[in-house]
Amino acid sequence: MNRNALTTLVVIALVVYGVYIASYLPPLFIGHPPASVLAGFLIQAVAALVGAVGVWTHRSWAPAAIVVLGAAIAATEIIEGFVLGLISYNHAVAVAVLGLVVTILTAMYVGRSRIGGGARALG
């Protein structure tokens, strides 16, 4: 798979995840959820969509947006599992670790892709 196809796949995955998480927000605004859960999902949705725009336009801040997404995923899962008791501990830890690993690897790829392919995109 060439780098452009993989970068496009990253953008599509970020958009799909951002829209998926954003679909959780309307029901949360109707009830009275814990503020930490609402903030976690809101940050995840915004970071995913902003990250997608950054990757698509080859911005220097795109890897940082992806790392923010990973941190928001991990924090939301830990809060849901250990603080609020909404999900099991094993699930919370597994999703938090997997989310961090995937987003760090993706941010590293996007950062390298931007450095290696940024001059071609601009020139």
N, C-alpha and C positions, 0 to 999 in steps of 0.2 A: 504494500500500500504506500503510495507516495505521500509526501508531507502535506500537500494541499488537501488531499482526501481526508487524511487524519485530522487536520486542523478543522475542516468542515464538519467532521464527525464530532469533534469536541464542541464546536459552536452549537450544533443541533442538540447534543446531549445537555448542554447548559440551558438552552432555551426550553427544552422539554421539562427539565427538572424545575426550572424557575416557574413555568406555568403550572406544573403539577403542585408545587408547594403553594403557589399563589391561590390555587383553588381551595386550599384549607382556610384561607383568611376570611371570606364572607361569613361562614358559620361562626367563626370565633368573634367577629364583631357583634353578632346578635346576642350571644350569651355573655356571661361574665367569666371568661377564662383567666387563669393566672397570667399576670402581665409578662412573666418570663417566657411562657410558651408562645404568646402572641408576638412578642419581640423576636424570639428565636425564629419563628416561621417567616416573619416579615423581613428580617435580615437575610435569611436564606434565599428568599425569592428575589430580593433586590440584588444581592451579591451574584446570584446565578445569571440574572438578566444583564447586569452591568458587565460581568465577566464575559458573557457571550458577545456583547458589543465590542468590548476591548480586544478580544481574540480576533473577531472578524475584521476589525480595523487596524490590527497590529499595533496596539497602544502599549506603551511601556508599563502601565499600571495594571495590565490584564492579569499577570501572575499574582499580584497582590490581591486583586478581587477574588481570584480563585482560592487563595489561602484564607481569606475572610469567610468564604463560603464553607470551607472545611472546618474552620474553627466554630462557625455558627452551627453546623450540623452536629459536631461533637458536643458543644455546650448544651444545645437543645436536648439531645439524647440523654446526657448525664443529668440534666435537671428533671426531665420526664421520669427517668428511672430512679435515681437516688434521692432526689429532693421531694418530688411529688408522688412517687410510687405508681405512676400510670402504666409503666411497662416494666418488664422483668430486668433485673440487673444484667444478666448475660446478654440479652438483646441490646441493652443500652451500651454496654462496653463494646460489643462486637460492631455495632453500627458506628459508634464514635471512632474506634480505631480504623475501621475500613474507610470511613469518610475522610479521615485525616490522611491516610496513606494514599488513597486515590487522588485527592486534591493536591497533595504535595507533588506526586508524580506528574499530574497534569500541569501544574504550575511550572515544574521544571521543564517539561516538554514545550510549553508555550513560551517560556523565557528563552530557551535555546532556539526555537523556531523563529522568534522575533529577531534575535541577534543574527542568526544565519540567513534568514530570508527577508529581513527588514529593508536592507539596501536594495534588493531586487524589487520589492513592492513600491519603494519610493522613486526609484530611478527608471 
